[in-house]
């Protein structure tokens, strides 16, 4: 199977901010929904740090996004041809 990708915002911080704003979630709301700290979310949004893979998956789930999109900026879709 081959994967096709659709690219979006260039940085993790930009994608995180875009996703958070699109659902109207506050920083504290995102921290609560993802089980992370407010200070960590603030650092990730500022681009001063990036979350672990586990926290990235929690953020994606809280925002209704795929972990692939949040981490890499692509929507990976498996195809039968390729």
Secondary structure as UniProt FT lines:
FT   STRAND          2..4
FT   HELIX           12..22
FT   TURN            23..24
FT   HELIX           27..34
FT   HELIX           38..46
FT   HELIX           53..63
FT   HELIX           67..72
FT   STRAND          77..79
//
